[in-house]
């Protein structure tokens, strides 16, 4: 789908405008990451209490997270689904588990019910998905997508996630889903204020929102090492004619031309 472009600007980006956009994008997603952080903290506290009882956690223990998950779905309009995804082998009664709740089409809150039996489920191994693998491998929060979320909603969206640890042990991820249509509605007016086409990409170069018709949402951008830009101290980077500005705290990079 085509995206409108900004007006031509012979001298490139106005520095003050270019500097404010990453912060404003960050504000859009920071509320979602706050939800993810709270879920991670509650999960770590819950697992620590279970460990203090001298036993392994089971799936029923995670039911204690539900009031908090339901409340956060009600309070954060960008969030369409939220929960904790357990590392395989963490729970004593099941090989894998998602304590995951979603907002239904009429605003009702409902659980995600999945068959995670590896003998007959295509979704039993979720560890290869970016929203799980990136936090596990990097120890940092991540933005995965946009992608079609066949696991939860069949919607095009983003998943924001962060690792959960018990001591030094990785035990899973806390995560929240955002429909791409909602994210684009929130950030496109900001991008359209720039005098040149712009796009937001994640660590792997996947476009999350764009006013550049050459790079639409969902496209995979090749060339720059976006993960290195995000891992470096916050600063403007350049790759040929491209200007790469990390949106601090969001794991997204604003890409424009000089």
C-alpha positions in Angstrom: 0.0 0.0 0.0 1.4 3.4 -1.0 2.4 5.9 1.6 2.4 9.7 1.0 5.7 11.5 0.8 6.8 14.7 2.4 7.4 17.9 0.4 10.6 18.3 -1.5 13.3 20.1 0.5 16.5 21.1 -1.4 18.6 21.5 1.7 17.7 18.3 3.4 16.2 17.9 6.9 15.9 20.7 9.3 18.0 19.6 12.3 15.5 20.5 15.0 12.7 18.7 13.2 14.8 15.6 12.6 15.9 15.5 16.2 12.4 15.7 17.6 10.9 12.9 15.6 12.7 10.0 17.2 11.7 11.2 20.7 8.1 11.5 19.6 8.1 8.0 18.2 9.7 6.8 21.4 6.9 8.4 23.4 4.4 6.4 21.3 5.9 3.1 22.2 7.2 3.8 25.6 3.8 3.2 27.1 3.8 -0.2 25.6 7.3 -1.0 26.8 6.2 0.1 30.3 3.5 -2.6 30.2 6.0 -5.2 29.1 8.4 -4.2 31.9 5.6 -4.4 34.5 4.6 -7.9 33.3 8.3 -9.0 33.4 8.7 -7.7 36.9 5.5 -9.4 38.2 6.5 -12.6 36.6 10.0 -12.6 38.1 8.5 -11.9 41.5 6.0 -14.7 41.1 8.7 -17.2 40.0 11.0 -16.1 42.9 8.2 -16.8 45.4 7.6 -20.3 43.9 11.4 -21.0 44.0 11.3 -19.9 47.7 8.8 -22.6 48.4 11.3 -25.1 47.2 9.4 -26.3 44.1 9.4 -25.9 40.3 6.7 -23.6 38.9 3.7 -25.1 37.1 1.3 -23.5 34.6 -1.4 -22.9 37.2 1.0 -20.6 39.1 0.9 -18.2 36.2 -2.8 -17.6 36.7 -1.7 -15.1 39.4 -0.6 -12.8 36.6 -4.1 -12.5 35.1 -5.5 -9.6 37.0 -2.5 -7.5 36.0 -2.7 -8.6 32.4 -6.4 -7.8 32.2 -5.9 -4.4 33.7 -3.2 -3.4 31.4 -5.2 -4.4 28.3 -8.0 -2.2 29.6 -5.7 0.8 30.3 -3.3 0.8 27.3 -5.2 1.3 24.0 -2.3 0.4 21.8 -1.9 -3.0 23.3 -4.0 -5.7 21.7 -2.4 -8.7 23.5 -0.1 -9.1 26.5 1.5 -11.9 28.6 4.4 -14.0 29.6 5.9 -16.7 27.3 7.8 -19.4 29.3 11.1 -20.8 28.3 10.7 -24.5 27.3 11.4 -26.6 30.3 10.6 -23.9 32.9 7.3 -25.4 34.0 7.0 -28.7 35.7 3.7 -29.8 34.1 4.0 -28.7 30.5 6.8 -28.4 28.0 5.9 -24.9 26.9 3.3 -22.2 27.9 2.0 -18.8 26.9 0.1 -17.0 29.7 -1.4 -14.7 27.1 -4.6 -12.5 27.0 -6.0 -10.5 24.1 -8.6 -7.8 23.6 -11.5 -9.3 21.5 -13.3 -7.4 18.7 -15.9 -5.9 21.1 -13.3 -5.0 23.8 -13.7 -8.2 25.7 -10.6 -9.8 27.3 -10.0 -13.5 26.3 -7.3 -16.0 26.7 -5.2 -17.3 23.8 -5.7 -21.1 23.7 -3.0 -23.0 21.8 -2.2 -26.6 21.4 1.6 -26.7 22.2 2.0 -30.4 22.0 5.1 -30.9 19.8 3.5 -34.0 18.3 0.7 -32.2 16.5 1.2 -28.4 16.8 3.0 -26.3 14.3 3.3 -23.6 17.0 4.9 -25.8 19.7 8.4 -24.3 19.2 8.0 -20.5 19.5 11.7 -20.0 20.3 12.7 -19.1 16.8 10.3 -16.1 16.6 12.1 -12.7 16.8 10.0 -11.5 19.7 11.4 -14.5 21.7 14.9 -15.0 20.2 16.1 -11.4 20.2 15.5 -10.7 23.9 17.0 -14.2 24.8 20.1 -13.6 22.6 20.7 -9.9 23.4 19.4 -9.5 26.9 17.6 -6.3 25.7 14.0 -5.5 24.8 13.1 -5.8 21.2 10.5 -4.8 18.5 9.6 -7.7 16.3 7.7 -7.3 13.1 5.8 -6.1 11.3 4.6 -9.6 10.5 1.3 -11.5 10.2 0.7 -12.8 13.6 -0.7 -16.3 12.8 0.0 -17.4 16.4 -2.4 -14.9 18.1 -4.5 -12.7 15.9 -4.0 -13.2 12.1 -3.3 -9.4 12.1 -0.4 -7.6 10.7 1.4 -6.2 13.8 4.4 -5.6 16.0 5.4 -7.5 19.2 7.4 -5.6 21.8 9.2 -7.9 24.2 11.8 -8.1 26.9 13.7 -10.9 28.6 12.6 -12.2 32.1 15.3 -13.5 34.4 15.3 -15.4 37.7 18.7 -14.5 39.0 21.0 -15.0 36.1 18.8 -17.5 34.4 16.6 -16.6 31.4 13.1 -17.9 32.1 11.1 -16.4 29.1 9.9 -13.2 27.8 7.3 -10.6 28.7 5.6 -9.2 25.6 2.8 -7.1 24.2 1.2 -7.0 20.7 0.4 -3.8 18.8 -1.7 -3.9 15.6 0.3 -2.3 12.8 -2.7 -0.2 11.8 -2.8 1.3 15.2 0.9 2.0 15.3 0.9 3.6 11.9 -2.0 5.7 12.8 -0.1 7.0 15.8 3.3 7.7 14.1 2.5 8.6 10.4 1.5 12.2 11.3 4.8 12.6 13.0 6.8 11.2 10.0 4.8 13.4 7.6 6.1 16.5 9.3 9.6 15.7 7.9 10.5 17.4 4.6 11.8 14.2 3.0 10.5 10.6 2.9 11.1 8.7 6.1 10.7 5.2 7.5 11.1 3.4 10.8 12.9 0.1 10.8 13.7 -2.5 13.5 17.0 -4.1 14.3 16.7 -6.5 11.3 15.7 -3.8 8.9 12.0 -4.6 8.7 10.0 -1.4 8.0 7.4 -0.6 10.7 6.0 2.6 9.3 6.9 4.7 6.3 6.2 7.8 4.2 8.6 6.5 1.5 6.7 4.7 -1.4 10.0 2.8 -2.1 10.0 1.2 1.3 6.5 0.2 2.5 5.6 -1.2 5.9 6.6 -4.8 6.0 9.5 -4.4 3.6 12.9 -5.7 4.5 15.6 -3.0 4.2 19.1 -4.1 3.3 22.3 -2.3 3.6 22.9 -0.6 6.9 23.6 -2.6 10.1 20.6 -1.4 12.1 21.3 -3.6 15.0 24.7 -2.0 15.4 23.1 1.5 15.2 20.8 0.5 18.1 23.6 -1.1 20.1 25.8 2.0 19.8 25.5 5.1 22.0 22.6 7.3 20.8 23.8 9.4 17.9 23.1 10.1 14.3 24.8 7.5 11.9 25.3 7.8 8.2 25.3 5.1 5.5 26.0 6.6 2.1 23.2 9.1 1.6 21.1 7.7 4.4 20.8 9.4 7.8 20.1 6.8 10.6 18.8 8.1 13.9 18.0 5.6 16.7 14.7 6.3 18.4 16.1 5.9 21.9 14.4 3.2 24.0 12.2 1.8 21.2 14.6 -0.4 19.2 13.6 1.4 16.1 15.7 3.5 13.7 14.5 6.5 11.8 15.9 6.4 8.2 15.9 9.5 6.1 18.1 10.9 3.3 20.6 13.7 3.6 
